[in-house]
Amino acid sequence: MVVTRALEQGEITRDDKVLVVGAGAAGAVAAMTCASCGLDTVIIDRKSQPFLRQAGCATRWIDPMQYDWPADQWSPGRTFSLYSLVPLPWDADLSFRIAARWRRAFFGVLSSRLRFYLRTHVTAIVPVGGPPPSELKVHFQSPNLTTSKFQLVIRAAGFGEEICSIRDERHGTGTVQHTGPVFWSSDSLEKKSCGSSVSNPKVVILGAGDGGVQDLLRALTKRRSARAIVDSLRIDPSVMNDLRNAEERAHRH
Ligand SMILES: Cc1cc2nc3c(=O)[nH]c(=O)nc-3n(C[C@H](O)[C@H](O)[C@H](O)COP(=O)(O)OP(=O)(O)OC[C@H]3O[C@@H](n4cnc5c(N)ncnc54)[C@H](O)[C@@H]3O)c2cc1C
């Protein structure tokens, strides 16, 4: 959307050069969209591969409909449908397999108009001319990218690192007592006893955001996808009907 809106609004033209910072899902989609619009595009990542978050996790199931459940997703024999112009293929699967498909699609479109630089980050951006500046002079720390000028820089660097450590805060800020797995790491929640040597262990999940709720459901049901979890719960058909009706009403509203 950033790319198409910038073109629509005349913020950039098809002769301009764009830098995308971060080769996660958002950055890759932005860069691929730029390239398909004919823009000269550079995408960089400070790490050694794109999509490393999802690639490094063997247990996380993701699904385009995770947070947007149309009523008919749950009808027997139906699979979700997602019609979108996003240039990365995305269906429901374990995240590392999705990341592998993303990597193939992403590397498949690299060209002289869409160049990817690994182990590279921005050290400074200096506006040139203006205001408003006519271009941005960008300095890099990189094995093979030197200072270059761009008309647009899209920052798609993700939202940083998660806090997964618990400190003993009884006296000041305290020392780290325990560090749990980050969301995009392989965990043992679906294993018997959640991978603990204790049978029937007590599990505490700190943080009741969407990641915490997913993990609560995985620990309790040993199922990974939302659909498998719903199926395993054998919810009374009348309750499912009420849910579908409520959702349909919400959609219409
Ligand atoms: C608790 C939790 C639950 C989540 N639940 C889900 C879920 O169920 N399903 C789902 O699809 N998503 C989920 N997400 C979100 C998921 O992480 C994002 O949807 C997705 O990874 C965001 O993609 P992104 O490209 O914005 O960022 P990222 O995947 O973080 O990619 C950012 C990229 O930028 C690079 N980068 C960072 N800084 C720089 C820099 N200075 N210079 C160069 N490169 C840089 C990084 O190396 C990285 O490759 C969850 C996240 C969390 C934390």
The ligand as an ORCA input file, in Angstrom:
! r2SCAN-3c Opt
* xyz 0 1
  C       4.066    -12.483     19.962
  C       3.917    -12.381     18.465
  C       2.866    -13.028     17.849
  C       2.730    -12.997     16.469
  N       1.745    -13.742     15.882
  C       1.768    -13.919     14.552
  C       0.969    -14.897     13.915
  O       0.294    -15.664     14.558
  N       0.954    -14.962     12.579
  C       1.723    -14.123     11.842
  O       1.694    -14.229     10.632
  N       2.496    -13.198     12.435
  C       2.557    -13.103     13.755
  N       3.394    -12.205     14.369
  C       3.924    -11.134     13.647
  C       5.021    -11.483     12.731
  O       6.233    -11.495     13.424
  C       4.911    -10.480     11.657
  O       3.667    -10.567     11.018
  C       5.946    -10.534     10.585
  O       7.113    -11.225     10.911
  C       6.243     -9.077     10.362
  O       7.020     -8.960      9.240
  P       7.934     -7.722      9.082
  O       8.522     -7.854      7.731
  O       7.197     -6.488      9.420
  O       9.041     -7.850     10.227
  P      10.151     -8.957     10.498
  O       9.707    -10.321     10.110
  O      10.601     -8.728     11.882
  O      11.312     -8.542      9.475
  C      12.097     -7.394      9.698
  C      13.400     -7.589      8.961
  O      14.133     -6.394      9.060
  C      15.482     -6.686      9.355
  N      16.016     -5.504     10.012
  C      15.695     -5.011     11.230
  N      16.376     -3.883     11.478
  C      17.154     -3.662     10.407
  C      18.090     -2.653     10.053
  N      18.351     -1.635     10.876
  N      18.717     -2.736      8.857
  C      18.472     -3.777      8.006
  N      17.582     -4.756      8.284
  C      16.942     -4.698      9.467
  C      15.431     -7.913     10.220
  O      16.654     -8.633     10.159
  C      14.268     -8.687      9.573
  O      14.699     -9.553      8.556
  C       3.604    -12.248     15.714
  C       4.661    -11.567     16.335
  C       4.826    -11.651     17.693
  C       5.998    -10.965     18.336
*
